[in-house]
Amino acid sequence: MNVEFINPFLSSMLNVMSTMAQMELTPEKPRLKKNEIAQGDVSGLIGMVSEQTKGSLSITFEGELALATMKNMVGEGPDEINEEITDLVGEITNMVTGGAKRMLSEKGIEFDMATPMVVSGKNHTITHKADGPIVIIPLSSKHGKAFIEFSFDK
């Protein structure tokens, strides 16, 4: 998988969380993911298509981090994952993909995005829309972890 394609998504995620939620996330070592089980409690998944490739991105939040993100962004929030939290994760997924889309466009890579789909619950699954390997990057914070996953056709 092309790091030139991954870095704008990672950079956009860090930027969205920093500016919108006043949270600093620290990327950990990327690794290949071997199954479809999510590492957290609520995930946004978005499909992307370009002339070069097609694939998908997912952003998964552990529950505590998702709740803290909502509280930081709007000043209040629920005590458990509910529709407000799933809407927030979908919106963050959209913002991250939109930011990456702008960065990639400057490099001459254009793609179309689908509407994000959000899934929640313990051990929920994420089904990527591509045939390539799934790369997962854990992002740590004082409120827990987020995970960004990518899969693109080879």
Buried (B, 14 or more C-beta within 10 A) or exposed (E): BEEEBBEBBBBBBBBBBEEBBEBEBEBEEBEEBEEEEBBBBBBBBBBBBBEBBBBBBBBBBBBBBBBBBBBBBEEEBEEEBBEBBBEBBBBBBBBBBEBBBEBBEEEEBEBEBEEBBBBBEEEBEBEBBBEBBBBBBBBBBEBBBBBBBBBBEE
